[in-house]
């Protein structure tokens, strides 16, 4: 799967709320929590990639995939899923750093 470019700088709170079954007024709080938690996970994921610890890469990528998927950040979800699958296979051909950078860049477009 190719790297996906994602830009979440414009989020329709009403549409997001409807798709996940919440009220729009709750979306900013949810996004703030998502970003705080995900940034912590990304820090750990980056260390795991530096150390090529496949088990930890798989675990952290899975966490990012789940959280992003819950909020319908589909591109991040898909890229994290690819990273998770590759780490589960202990693939040495997969460019973990490139996917990490793409995920990180996508999440940086989210503004509150």
C-alpha positions as CSV (number, residue, x, y, z in Angstrom):
1,X,0.0,0.0,0.0
2,X,1.3,3.4,-0.8
3,X,1.9,6.2,1.7
4,X,-1.3,8.2,2.0
5,X,-1.3,12.0,2.2
6,X,-3.8,13.1,4.7
7,X,-4.9,16.6,5.7
8,X,-7.2,16.9,8.6
9,X,-6.9,20.7,9.0
10,X,-10.7,21.1,8.3
11,X,-12.8,18.7,10.4
12,X,-16.5,18.8,10.1
13,X,-17.5,18.3,13.8
14,X,-21.1,17.6,12.9
15,X,-20.2,14.9,10.4
16,X,-17.6,13.4,12.7
17,X,-20.1,13.4,15.6
18,X,-22.8,11.8,13.5
19,X,-20.4,9.0,12.2
20,X,-19.3,8.0,15.7
21,X,-22.6,8.6,17.6
22,X,-21.7,11.7,19.6
23,X,-22.8,15.3,19.8
24,X,-20.6,17.8,18.0
25,X,-19.9,19.7,21.2
26,X,-17.9,16.7,22.4
27,X,-15.6,16.5,19.4
28,X,-13.0,19.1,20.5
29,X,-12.6,17.3,23.8
30,X,-12.3,14.0,22.1
31,X,-9.8,15.3,19.6
32,X,-7.7,16.9,22.3
33,X,-7.6,13.6,24.2
34,X,-6.8,11.7,21.0
35,X,-3.9,13.9,20.2
36,X,-2.4,13.8,23.7
37,X,-2.6,10.0,23.9
38,X,-1.5,9.5,20.3
39,X,1.6,11.8,20.6
40,X,2.7,9.7,23.6
41,X,2.2,6.5,21.6
42,X,4.1,8.0,18.6
43,X,7.0,8.8,20.9
44,X,7.2,5.1,22.0
45,X,6.6,3.9,18.4
46,X,9.5,6.0,17.1
47,X,11.8,4.5,19.8
48,X,10.6,1.0,18.8
49,X,11.3,1.7,15.2
50,X,14.8,3.0,16.0
51,X,15.4,-0.3,17.9
52,X,13.6,-2.4,15.3
53,X,11.6,-4.0,18.1
54,X,8.9,-5.7,16.0
55,X,6.6,-6.6,18.9
56,X,6.5,-3.1,20.2
57,X,6.1,-1.6,16.7
58,X,3.1,-4.0,16.2
59,X,1.6,-3.0,19.5
60,X,2.0,0.7,19.1
61,X,0.9,0.7,15.5
62,X,-2.2,-1.3,16.5
63,X,-3.0,1.4,19.2
64,X,-2.7,4.2,16.6
65,X,-4.8,2.2,14.1
66,X,-7.6,1.7,16.6
67,X,-7.8,5.3,17.8
68,X,-7.5,6.8,14.4
69,X,-10.1,4.4,13.1
70,X,-12.6,5.2,15.8
71,X,-12.4,8.9,14.8
72,X,-12.6,8.1,11.1
73,X,-9.0,9.2,10.3
74,X,-9.0,6.6,7.7
75,X,-5.6,7.3,6.1
76,X,-3.8,7.1,9.4
77,X,-5.7,4.0,10.3
78,X,-4.7,2.3,7.0
79,X,-1.0,3.3,7.3
80,X,-0.8,2.2,10.9
81,X,-2.5,-1.1,9.9
82,X,0.1,-1.7,7.2
83,X,2.9,-1.0,9.8
84,X,1.2,-3.3,12.3
85,X,1.0,-6.2,9.7
86,X,4.5,-5.7,8.6
87,X,5.8,-5.8,12.1
88,X,3.8,-8.9,12.9
89,X,5.7,-10.5,10.0
90,X,9.0,-9.0,11.1
91,X,9.4,-7.6,7.6
92,X,12.7,-6.0,7.0
93,X,11.6,-4.7,3.7
94,X,8.9,-2.4,5.1
95,X,9.9,1.3,5.5
96,X,8.7,1.9,9.0
97,X,10.3,5.3,9.3
98,X,8.6,6.5,6.1
99,X,5.1,5.4,7.3
100,X,5.8,6.8,10.8
101,X,6.7,10.2,9.2
102,X,3.5,10.1,7.1
103,X,1.3,9.3,10.1
104,X,3.0,12.0,12.2
105,X,2.6,14.6,9.4
106,X,-1.1,13.7,9.0
107,X,-1.8,14.1,12.7
108,X,0.1,17.4,12.8
109,X,-2.6,18.8,10.5
110,X,-5.3,18.4,13.2
111,X,-6.0,21.7,14.9
112,X,-8.3,22.3,17.8
